[in-house]
Amino acid sequence: MKYNQIIEGAIWFYDRIFSQPVPGLKKQILITYYEEDGRVHKQTITRNYYGKNDYQDIVDDEVL
């Protein structure tokens, strides 16, 4: 797939699950639900792309 330019073995963990900036790609989101201490948590990791080699990763944790 054209938008899956993933770097295997990258030092920065999110580079192993998200693509590198490519023309046309604007955003990728990974949502994970997990249980910890009897509560369900939702972790959302969003990578926004702004241009060549320019992106920002945002992590949001929420207890449901």
C-alpha positions as CSV (number, residue, x, y, z in Angstrom):
1,M,0.0,0.0,0.0
2,K,1.3,3.4,-1.0
3,Y,0.9,5.0,2.5
4,N,2.7,2.2,4.5
5,Q,6.2,3.6,4.4
6,I,7.1,2.0,7.8
7,I,10.7,1.9,9.1
8,E,11.3,-1.6,10.5
9,G,13.7,-1.6,13.5
10,A,13.4,2.2,13.9
11,I,14.6,3.6,17.3
12,W,11.5,5.7,17.8
13,F,8.7,3.2,18.5
14,Y,6.0,5.1,16.6
15,D,8.1,5.0,13.4
16,R,7.6,1.2,13.5
17,I,3.8,1.4,13.4
18,F,3.2,4.6,11.4
19,S,4.2,5.6,7.9
20,Q,6.8,8.2,7.1
21,P,5.5,11.4,5.4
22,V,4.5,10.7,1.8
23,P,2.5,13.1,-0.5
24,G,-1.2,12.9,0.1
25,L,-1.0,11.3,3.6
26,K,-2.6,13.6,6.2
27,K,-3.2,11.5,9.4
28,Q,-3.0,8.0,10.8
29,I,-4.6,6.8,14.0
30,L,-4.0,3.7,16.2
31,I,-6.6,3.0,18.9
32,T,-5.8,0.4,21.6
33,Y,-8.2,-0.8,24.3
34,Y,-6.7,-2.6,27.3
35,E,-7.7,-3.6,30.9
36,E,-5.6,-2.6,33.8
37,D,-6.5,-2.7,37.6
38,G,-10.0,-3.7,36.7
39,R,-10.6,-0.7,34.4
40,V,-10.8,-0.4,30.7
41,H,-8.4,2.1,29.1
42,K,-8.4,3.6,25.6
43,Q,-5.1,4.8,24.2
44,T,-5.3,6.8,21.0
45,I,-2.1,7.6,19.1
46,T,-2.4,10.0,16.3
47,R,0.2,11.0,13.7
48,N,-0.5,14.2,11.8
49,Y,1.5,14.9,8.7
50,Y,2.4,18.4,7.7
51,G,4.9,18.0,4.8
52,K,8.1,16.4,3.9
53,N,9.8,14.9,7.0
54,D,7.3,16.9,9.2
55,Y,4.9,15.2,11.4
56,Q,3.7,15.2,15.0
57,D,2.7,12.2,17.3
58,I,0.0,12.8,19.9
59,V,-0.9,10.2,22.6
60,D,-4.2,10.4,24.5
61,D,-5.0,8.0,27.3
62,E,-8.5,7.7,28.7
63,V,-10.2,5.6,31.3
64,L,-13.6,4.3,30.2
